[in-house]
């Protein structure tokens, strides 16, 4: 009772609801976009962002053009090179008078309170956190008493400028997502969008921003910081993004094709029907059985109606019983299903791999093609982009996408795992585009064997990993590049009864 009392959250009475600006609001960005608007008012324009630097440059370039609003929703923002640069750009925009709203999940914010409180003190920048932990009790105790509530997180990722352009996809904000780390790089995929889909994304952002689970930092912490502290913190972050260490990164952003094409009005958009699929924020307050609130129910019919081919890109692929049954049923009706996910060597969450691996034999036996990313791969997911040569210690697949019948494409934050299905909230866009779908499918068929191991069953029913390098093929009998100790740990993890939380 004492612990529960200490974990209560403050009243939100001091918080004011705010909303996205009308589409009719005039801006430089609006004038840039209008000449490209589709003749069909139901279509939106899309451009894939697969390269990490290009994905950051798109965000940076859009922030620099903002005149009215920037809305940012992410699972987390790291305060490393890319994260500090991103926040510095947001602060520069706020200094220009742009209203900046930043909504973050609270899971990684435990040691960032004072920094975020100071940033929230900027008159044009507000930071809110979703489904927060109480600041009056250690987090591990709250997990004990409120596990079913606090283990459910906001995993959405969206970025909107002046109500005119949105970026959706798999990236959080941090070095590994934007080719700024020499240790690890995430192969990821975003899509920049204009047209009606942007307003849908703005409405979704507002529903989370104004939700009872969203807390302003000053309300959550029950205090404000002096103006001098705010000014000093803002100045320090902006100044930290102007040192010699960041100059090469800034130069590569300035040289970005996206920024140049945006400025010169040369961006080419793929126009297509689309729809936003998003979990209701009420999902985190509701029973897991209330499927009408879940994104999963919005995309399931797309798979059920597949006719010939399904390609799945999922870093954390844990289909479990129901998901495996559905995939096998698709394969049995003649739909060719291929899955690209992480291997034991590239997966950054061992527990996820342990529970995914339990479904492999049944999927392979049904004819499903499984591919697992090699740790040292370059993973450009845009078929039109070239392979960028970069010395990196390891790579991990992080893109969350699927392609159905080469004409229906999903790009967003949803992993094919129980956590995305019932625990977290997610968002994404479904695009009905033969051009994008065929491009991604062609890239998959041309590249997958070079960047990933192909899994096959031998005559004894054991899994083999087929490795192709420079047209040479070898067969591996054990999880590639793993020690006996690691394989033992993965086996032990697979025995733990936590599959529903993966």
C-alpha positions as a printed NumPy array, in Angstrom:
array([[  0.   ,   0.   ,   0.   ],
       [  2.851,   2.377,   0.869],
       [  4.639,   1.697,  -2.457],
       [  1.427,   2.084,  -4.434],
       [  0.715,   5.405,  -2.755],
       [  4.128,   6.729,  -3.703],
       [  3.634,   5.791,  -7.354],
       [  0.628,   8.038,  -7.971],
       [  0.964,  10.675, -10.681],
       [  0.163,  14.385, -10.282],
       [ -2.972,  16.04 , -11.648],
       [ -2.793,  17.282, -15.234],
       [ -5.116,  20.251, -14.667],
       [ -2.4  ,  22.774, -15.559],
       [ -1.885,  21.215, -19.01 ],
       [ -3.573,  22.799, -21.982],
       [ -4.663,  20.862, -25.055],
       [ -3.03 ,  22.086, -28.259],
       [ -3.691,  21.058, -31.83 ],
       [ -2.144,  20.945, -35.281],
       [ -2.395,  23.982, -37.534],
       [ -4.937,  24.102, -40.417],
       [ -3.767,  22.82 , -43.787],
       [ -4.57 ,  26.212, -45.298],
       [ -1.888,  27.976, -43.22 ],
       [  0.484,  29.665, -45.637],
       [  4.197,  28.771, -45.488],
       [  7.25 ,  28.419, -47.69 ],
       [  6.903,  24.642, -47.424],
       [  3.269,  24.772, -48.542],
       [  4.236,  26.831, -51.582],
       [  6.998,  24.338, -52.431],
       [  4.627,  21.394, -52.251],
       [  1.544,  22.764, -54.02 ],
       [  2.982,  22.535, -57.565],
       [  3.488,  18.794, -57.036],
       [  0.032,  18.07 , -55.65 ],
       [ -1.711,  15.107, -57.257],
       [ -4.791,  15.695, -59.381],
       [ -6.494,  13.032, -57.285],
       [ -7.211,  14.543, -53.869],
       [ -7.221,  11.077, -52.3  ],
       [ -3.585,  10.389, -53.224],
       [ -0.504,  11.288, -51.199],
       [  3.082,  11.637, -52.357],
       [  5.891,   9.446, -51.014],
       [  9.663,   9.193, -51.135],
       [ 11.638,   6.432, -49.426],
       [ 14.499,   7.331, -47.089],
       [ 16.776,   4.326, -46.645],
       [ 20.218,   5.881, -46.243],
       [ 20.899,   6.997, -42.671],
       [ 22.516,  10.327, -43.549],
       [ 19.778,  11.096, -46.054],
       [ 17.122,  10.317, -43.434],
       [ 18.735,  12.733, -40.964],
       [ 19.296,  15.341, -43.687],
       [ 15.605,  15.215, -44.564],
       [ 14.656,  15.992, -40.975],
       [ 17.345,  18.668, -40.638],
       [ 16.374,  20.339, -43.892],
       [ 12.702,  20.373, -42.976],
       [ 13.402,  21.812, -39.52 ],
       [ 15.378,  24.64 , -41.146],
       [ 12.371,  25.537, -43.319],
       [  9.76 ,  25.411, -40.535],
       [  7.782,  28.601, -39.973],
       [  4.875,  27.55 , -37.739],
       [  5.038,  24.098, -36.127],
       [  7.177,  21.017, -35.677],
       [  5.62 ,  17.927, -34.081],
       [  7.976,  15.155, -32.955],
       [  6.913,  11.763, -31.574],
       [  9.537,   9.093, -30.824],
       [ 10.217,   6.183, -28.524],
       [ 13.45 ,   7.945, -27.543],
       [ 15.979,  10.62 , -28.479],
       [ 19.575,   9.872, -27.506],
       [ 21.853,  12.767, -26.576],
       [ 24.727,  11.585, -28.766],
       [ 26.009,  13.235, -31.954],
       [ 22.855,  12.833, -34.034],
       [ 20.47 ,  13.303, -31.101],
       [ 22.17 ,  16.489, -29.901],
       [ 22.276,  17.841, -33.437],
       [ 18.578,  17.072, -33.842],
       [ 17.652,  18.762, -30.563],
       [ 19.912,  21.709, -31.39 ],
       [ 18.067,  22.229, -34.669],
       [ 14.715,  22.073, -32.857],
       [ 15.925,  24.709, -30.393],
       [ 17.088,  26.966, -33.22 ],
       [ 13.617,  26.642, -34.753],
       [ 12.006,  27.453, -31.408],
       [ 14.241,  30.527, -31.147],
       [ 12.817,  31.638, -34.53 ],
       [  9.308,  31.464, -33.065],
       [  8.311,  28.016, -34.338],
       [  6.075,  26.057, -31.952],
       [  7.838,  22.756, -31.22 ],
       [  6.013,  19.867, -29.55 ],
       [  8.103,  16.832, -28.529],
       [  6.381,  13.679, -27.263],
       [  8.619,  10.879, -25.951],
       [  8.015,   7.6  , -24.219],
       [  9.175,   7.668, -20.603],
       [ 11.062,   4.368, -20.572],
       [ 14.508,   5.881, -21.278],
       [ 13.999,   9.256, -19.578],
       [ 14.818,   8.36 , -15.981],
       [ 18.148,  10.213, -15.92 ],
       [ 17.131,  12.984, -18.313],
       [ 14.579,  14.794, -16.141],
       [ 16.57 ,  17.94 , -15.368],
       [ 17.72 ,  18.347, -18.966],
       [ 14.23 ,  17.877, -20.386],
       [ 12.731,  20.154, -17.735],
       [ 15.152,  22.906, -18.748],
       [ 14.384,  22.43 , -22.447],
       [ 10.669,  22.419, -21.684],
       [ 11.184,  25.858, -20.131],
       [ 11.779,  27.352, -23.58 ],
       [  8.688,  29.457, -24.391],
       [  8.24 ,  27.828, -27.821],
       [  9.189,  24.237, -26.981],
       [  7.103,  21.835, -24.925],
       [  8.133,  18.311, -23.98 ],
       [  5.658,  15.694, -22.855],
       [  6.254,  12.086, -21.892],
       [  3.801,   9.23 , -22.387],
       [  2.702,   6.715, -19.755],
       [  5.217,   8.054, -17.24 ],
       [  6.705,   6.454, -14.182],
       [  6.14 ,   8.295, -10.923],
       [  9.181,  10.291,  -9.82 ],
       [  8.507,   9.501,  -6.16 ],
       [  9.493,   5.82 ,  -6.185],
       [ 12.385,   3.849,  -7.759],
       [ 11.411,   2.496, -11.148],
       [ 12.151,  -1.149, -10.334],
       [  9.608,  -1.011,  -7.479],
       [  6.997,   0.459,  -9.811],
       [  7.632,  -2.365, -12.258],
       [  6.867,  -4.774,  -9.423],
       [  3.584,  -3.156,  -8.399],
       [  2.365,  -1.886, -11.806],
       [  4.059,  -4.236, -14.266],
       [  1.063,  -4.727, -16.54 ],
       [  0.652,  -0.975, -16.925],
       [  4.221,   0.328, -17.07 ],
       [  5.505,  -2.457, -19.304],
       [  3.261,  -1.097, -22.083],
       [  5.038,   1.674, -23.972],
       [  4.521,   4.232, -26.763],
       [  6.675,   3.036, -29.667],
       [  5.306,   5.467, -32.309],
       [  7.667,   7.394, -34.588],
       [  6.423,  10.434, -36.519],
       [  7.774,  13.829, -37.516],
       [  5.636,  16.636, -39.008],
       [  6.613,  20.124, -40.172],
       [  4.139,  22.985, -40.745],
       [  1.388,  20.409, -41.322],
       [  2.792,  19.865, -44.826],
       [  5.362,  17.048, -44.708],
       [  5.549,  14.004, -42.444],
       [  8.234,  11.372, -41.973],
       [  7.153,   7.932, -40.753],
       [  9.212,   4.783, -40.319],
       [ 11.379,   2.705, -38.053],
       [ 13.984,   5.2  , -36.846],
       [ 14.335,   6.671, -33.395],
       [ 16.769,   9.572, -32.969],
       [ 20.347,   8.451, -32.293],
       [ 23.706,   7.821, -33.948],
       [ 23.04 ,   4.215, -34.947],
       [ 19.968,   5.236, -36.978],
       [ 21.713,   7.967, -38.985],
       [ 25.141,   6.54 , -39.921],
       [ 26.861,   8.572, -37.2  ],
       [ 28.262,   5.632, -35.215],
       [ 31.42 ,   3.701, -36.043],
       [ 30.378,   0.865, -33.726],
       [ 26.931,  -0.12 , -35.021],
       [ 24.599,   0.871, -37.81 ],
       [ 20.912,   0.04 , -38.068],
       [ 19.57 ,  -0.777, -41.52 ],
       [ 16.328,   1.155, -41.397],
       [ 13.607,   2.65 , -43.555],
       [ 11.564,   5.862, -43.383],
       [  9.205,   7.442, -45.846],
       [  8.68 ,  11.169, -46.392],
       [  5.076,  12.   , -47.263],
       [  2.988,  14.914, -48.503],
       [ -0.738,  15.207, -49.155],
       [ -3.749,  13.953, -47.158],
       [ -1.701,  11.404, -45.201],
       [  0.023,  14.285, -43.39 ],
       [ -3.233,  15.513, -41.888],
       [ -4.053,  11.954, -40.776],
       [ -0.647,  11.814, -39.083],
       [ -1.241,  15.178, -37.411],
       [ -4.603,  14.013, -36.054],
       [ -2.91 ,  10.906, -34.647],
       [ -0.202,  13.026, -33.03 ],
       [ -2.826,  15.279, -31.402],
       [ -4.676,  12.257, -30.011],
       [ -1.508,  11.179, -28.181],
       [ -0.362,  14.691, -27.229],
       [ -3.673,  15.52 , -25.531],
       [ -4.248,  12.071, -24.036],
       [ -4.53 ,  11.605, -20.236],
       [ -1.323,   9.514, -20.326],
       [  0.737,  12.402, -21.776],
       [  2.413,  14.549, -19.104],
       [  4.24 ,  17.815, -19.53 ],
       [  7.648,  17.604, -17.821],
       [  6.998,  20.517, -15.45 ],
       [  3.669,  18.986, -14.414],
       [  5.193,  15.535, -13.944],
       [  8.129,  16.852, -11.899],
       [  5.995,  19.472, -10.11 ],
       [  8.548,  22.222, -10.646],
       [  9.987,  24.674, -13.102],
       [ 13.557,  25.824, -13.63 ],
       [ 14.796,  29.447, -13.587],
       [ 14.952,  31.285, -16.893],
       [ 18.733,  31.587, -16.612],
       [ 19.04 ,  27.805, -16.381],
       [ 16.813,  27.398, -19.427],
       [ 18.907,  29.846, -21.447],
       [ 22.153,  28.218, -20.359],
       [ 20.947,  24.696, -21.26 ],
       [ 19.645,  25.815, -24.635],
       [ 22.9  ,  27.622, -25.415],
       [ 24.985,  24.6  , -24.404],
       [ 23.076,  22.215, -26.662],
       [ 23.166,  24.568, -29.644],
       [ 26.875,  25.232, -29.094],
       [ 27.631,  21.503, -28.79 ],
       [ 26.384,  20.992, -32.351],
       [ 28.908,  23.44 , -33.81 ],
       [ 32.227,  21.878, -32.802],
       [ 34.859,  20.328, -35.051],
       [ 33.65 ,  16.837, -34.135],
       [ 30.32 ,  17.423, -35.841],
       [ 31.504,  19.37 , -38.909],
       [ 31.956,  16.305, -41.183],
       [ 28.478,  15.117, -40.232],
       [ 26.972,  18.554, -40.916],
       [ 28.795,  18.766, -44.262],
       [ 27.394,  15.44 , -45.413],
       [ 23.927,  16.672, -44.487],
       [ 24.422,  19.918, -46.421],
       [ 25.487,  17.879, -49.462],
       [ 22.347,  15.733, -49.217],
       [ 20.285,  15.296, -52.363],
       [ 17.061,  15.58 , -50.373],
       [ 17.947,  19.008, -48.979],
       [ 19.118,  20.289, -52.373],
       [ 16.077,  18.944, -54.196],
       [ 13.728,  20.358, -51.561],
       [ 15.34 ,  23.793, -51.883],
       [ 15.325,  23.675, -55.689],
       [ 11.82 ,  22.238, -55.872],
       [ 13.107,  19.114, -57.629],
       [ 11.822,  16.366, -55.336],
       [ 10.002,  13.634, -57.253],
       [  7.091,  12.081, -55.376],
       [  5.401,   8.754, -55.97 ],
       [  1.665,   9.481, -55.787],
       [ -0.603,   6.706, -54.537],
       [ -3.63 ,   5.935, -52.366],
       [ -2.658,   5.405, -48.748],
       [ -3.992,   5.097, -45.239],
       [ -2.527,   5.698, -41.809],
       [ -2.696,   2.7  , -39.488],
       [ -2.207,   3.527, -35.83 ],
       [ -3.003,   2.146, -32.408],
       [ -5.412,   4.174, -30.339],
       [ -3.592,   5.666, -27.319],
       [ -6.4  ,   4.129, -25.253],
       [ -4.802,   0.76 , -26.039],
       [ -2.487,   1.223, -23.044],
       [ -5.481,   1.735, -20.744],
       [ -7.489,  -1.168, -22.114],
       [ -7.54 ,  -4.934, -21.965],
       [ -5.333,  -6.69 , -24.467],
       [ -8.45 ,  -8.39 , -25.824],
       [ -9.923,  -5.085, -27.077],
       [ -8.66 ,  -5.583, -30.601],
       [-10.667,  -2.708, -32.082],
       [ -8.063,  -0.341, -30.6  ],
       [ -5.147,  -2.171, -32.19 ],
       [ -3.208,  -1.493, -35.375],
       [ -2.892,  -5.255, -35.903],
       [ -6.572,  -5.563, -36.782],
       [ -6.102,  -2.892, -39.468],
       [ -3.326,  -4.757, -41.287],
       [ -4.45 ,  -8.386, -40.792],
       [ -6.956,  -8.242, -43.704],
       [ -4.134,  -7.183, -46.036],
       [ -2.351, -10.468, -45.347],
       [ -5.538, -12.513, -45.53 ],
       [ -6.224, -11.096, -49.013],
       [ -2.711, -11.737, -50.351],
       [ -2.747, -13.649, -53.631],
       [  0.826, -14.462, -54.634],
       [  3.64 , -13.029, -52.494],
       [  4.359, -11.587, -49.07 ],
       [  7.718, -10.089, -48.075],
       [  8.291,  -9.187, -44.422],
       [ 11.118,  -7.032, -43.051],
       [ 11.105,  -7.293, -39.266],
       [ 14.076,  -6.968, -36.888],
       [ 12.181,  -8.479, -33.968],
       [ 10.169, -11.272, -35.553],
       [  8.339, -13.415, -32.97 ],
       [  5.212, -14.882, -34.624],
       [  4.438, -17.363, -31.791],
       [  1.494, -19.754, -32.231],
       [ -1.201, -17.597, -33.828],
       [  1.219, -15.719, -36.074],
       [  2.922, -18.903, -37.21 ],
       [ -0.463, -20.482, -37.968],
       [ -1.41 , -17.488, -40.085],
       [  1.852, -17.527, -42.052],
       [  1.629, -21.281, -42.637],
       [ -1.981, -20.875, -43.813],
       [ -0.848, -18.259, -46.334],
       [  1.904, -20.536, -47.605],
       [ -0.512, -23.469, -47.85 ],
       [ -2.903, -21.5  , -50.051],
       [ -0.118, -20.771, -52.52 ],
       [  1.212, -17.431, -51.291],
       [  5.013, -17.345, -51.252],
       [  6.098, -15.875, -47.9  ],
       [  9.645, -14.592, -47.317],
       [ 10.897, -13.07 , -44.058],
       [ 14.055, -11.003, -43.518],
       [ 14.998, -10.661, -39.857],
       [ 18.082, -10.548, -37.65 ],
       [ 20.416, -13.468, -37.015],
       [ 21.749, -14.407, -33.607],
       [ 24.901, -12.441, -34.412],
       [ 23.116,  -9.258, -35.551],
       [ 20.145,  -9.197, -33.173],
       [ 20.696,  -6.655, -30.387],
       [ 18.054,  -8.305, -28.164],
       [ 19.028, -11.901, -27.375],
       [ 15.704, -12.719, -25.701],
       [ 13.828, -11.856, -28.905],
       [ 16.031, -14.142, -30.997],
       [ 15.59 , -16.938, -28.473],
       [ 11.804, -16.855, -28.833],
       [ 11.8  , -16.263, -32.593],
       [ 14.019, -19.304, -33.123],
       [ 11.351, -21.613, -31.687],
       [  9.126, -20.973, -34.735],
       [ 11.788, -21.482, -37.423],
       [ 11.478, -25.195, -38.103],
       [  7.727, -25.134, -38.519],
       [  7.89 , -22.157, -40.873],
       [ 10.665, -23.722, -42.953],
       [  8.832, -27.046, -43.065],
       [  5.794, -25.243, -44.505],
       [  7.906, -23.711, -47.267],
       [  8.348, -20.215, -45.837],
       [ 11.694, -18.665, -46.8  ],
       [ 13.647, -17.297, -43.836],
       [ 16.647, -14.996, -44.184],
       [ 18.773, -13.709, -41.282],
       [ 20.958, -10.617, -41.629],
       [ 24.723, -11.054, -41.483],
       [ 26.354,  -8.883, -38.886],
       [ 28.668,  -7.2  , -41.397],
       [ 26.18 ,  -6.187, -44.089],
       [ 25.249,  -2.96 , -45.778],
       [ 21.465,  -2.769, -45.782],
       [ 20.089,  -0.114, -48.177],
       [ 16.335,  -0.746, -48.318],
       [ 15.665,   1.733, -51.106],
       [ 16.302,  -0.086, -54.404],
       [ 17.365,   3.163, -56.072],
       [ 20.098,   4.006, -53.565],
       [ 23.623,   2.726, -53.965],
       [ 25.515,   0.824, -51.306],
       [ 27.414,   3.292, -49.145],
       [ 30.845,   2.05 , -48.111],
       [ 31.455,   2.64 , -44.403],
       [ 33.624,   0.941, -41.81 ],
       [ 31.278,  -0.223, -39.086],
       [ 31.792,  -2.915, -36.469],
       [ 28.326,  -4.401, -36.882],
       [ 24.999,  -3.893, -38.601],
       [ 21.506,  -4.706, -37.397],
       [ 18.247,  -4.765, -39.321],
       [ 15.806,  -2.282, -37.774],
       [ 13.364,  -1.556, -40.621],
       [  9.76 ,  -2.587, -40.105],
       [  7.986,  -3.095, -43.412],
       [  6.078,  -5.549, -45.557],
       [  5.197,  -5.844, -49.24 ],
       [  2.116,  -7.745, -50.413],
       [  1.689,  -8.804, -54.044],
       [  4.221,  -6.143, -55.047],
       [  1.633,  -3.386, -54.755],
       [  0.758,  -2.918, -51.069],
       [  3.552,  -1.58 , -48.863],
       [  3.62 ,  -0.92 , -45.128],
       [  6.343,   1.257, -43.544],
       [  6.257,   2.144, -39.87 ],
       [  7.142,   1.155, -36.309],
       [  5.275,  -2.17 , -36.043],
       [  7.371,  -5.293, -35.423],
       [  5.877,  -8.707, -36.049],
       [  5.925,  -9.642, -32.388],
       [  3.504,  -9.795, -29.42 ],
       [  4.888,  -6.557, -27.958],
       [  3.845,  -4.545, -31.018],
       [  0.562,  -6.42 , -31.278],
       [ -0.757,  -5.969, -27.741],
       [  1.742,  -4.228, -25.442],
       [  3.037,  -1.122, -27.214],
       [  1.385,   1.5  , -29.392],
       [  2.553,   1.7  , -33.011],
       [  2.01 ,   3.661, -36.211],
       [  2.653,   3.276, -39.929],
       [  1.43 ,   4.012, -43.428],
       [ -0.015,   1.562, -45.953],
       [  0.759,   2.636, -49.519],
       [ -0.947,   1.124, -52.573],
       [  1.865,   1.615, -55.061],
       [  2.986,  -0.888, -57.677],
       [  6.122,   1.155, -58.332],
       [  7.27 ,   1.197, -54.691],
       [  6.181,  -2.405, -54.118],
       [  7.969,  -3.778, -57.183],
       [ 11.074,  -1.733, -56.388],
       [ 11.307,  -3.166, -52.884],
       [ 10.543,  -6.698, -54.069],
       [ 13.171,  -6.488, -56.825],
       [ 15.748,  -5.198, -54.323],
       [ 14.911,  -8.065, -51.992],
       [ 15.356, -10.725, -54.664],
       [ 18.593,  -9.211, -55.956],
       [ 20.244,  -8.489, -52.605],
       [ 18.96 , -10.774, -49.878],
       [ 21.387, -13.673, -50.373],
       [ 24.378, -11.328, -50.232],
       [ 23.354,  -9.573, -47.022],
       [ 21.701, -12.475, -45.203],
       [ 21.95 , -16.174, -44.483],
       [ 19.253, -18.311, -46.094],
       [ 17.872, -20.929, -43.711],
       [ 17.031, -24.405, -44.961],
       [ 16.239, -27.766, -43.402],
       [ 18.521, -30.691, -44.217],
       [ 17.34 , -34.277, -44.677],
       [ 17.444, -34.811, -40.911],
       [ 15.252, -31.785, -40.226],
       [ 18.092, -29.674, -38.836],
       [ 18.508, -26.01 , -39.752],
       [ 21.385, -25.062, -42.046],
       [ 22.51 , -21.502, -42.732],
       [ 23.432, -20.959, -46.392],
       [ 26.078, -18.263, -46.756],
       [ 26.706, -16.629, -50.127],
       [ 29.726, -14.383, -50.652],
       [ 30.998, -13.274, -54.068],
       [ 29.077, -16.089, -55.752],
       [ 30.608, -18.659, -53.372],
       [ 28.221, -20.666, -51.224],
       [ 28.926, -22.464, -47.97 ],
       [ 26.702, -24.374, -45.56 ],
       [ 26.875, -23.7  , -41.821],
       [ 25.438, -26.201, -39.347],
       [ 25.252, -23.862, -36.326],
       [ 24.123, -20.292, -35.674],
       [ 26.792, -18.294, -37.554],
       [ 29.498, -16.535, -35.531],
       [ 28.164, -17.619, -32.152],
       [ 29.992, -19.432, -29.385],
       [ 28.702, -22.533, -27.66 ],
       [ 28.125, -20.393, -24.565],
       [ 25.979, -17.891, -26.488],
       [ 23.927, -20.651, -28.062],
       [ 23.399, -22.178, -24.622],
       [ 22.234, -18.806, -23.223],
       [ 19.826, -18.346, -26.124],
       [ 18.424, -21.817, -25.487],
       [ 17.913, -20.991, -21.812],
       [ 16.234, -17.68 , -22.68 ],
       [ 13.823, -19.546, -24.92 ],
       [ 12.606, -21.553, -21.947],
       [ 11.547, -18.472, -20.021],
       [  7.751, -17.906, -20.074],
       [  7.966, -14.363, -21.444],
       [  7.113, -14.947, -25.097],
       [  4.006, -12.771, -24.896],
       [  6.173,  -9.784, -23.941],
       [  8.717, -10.107, -26.758]])
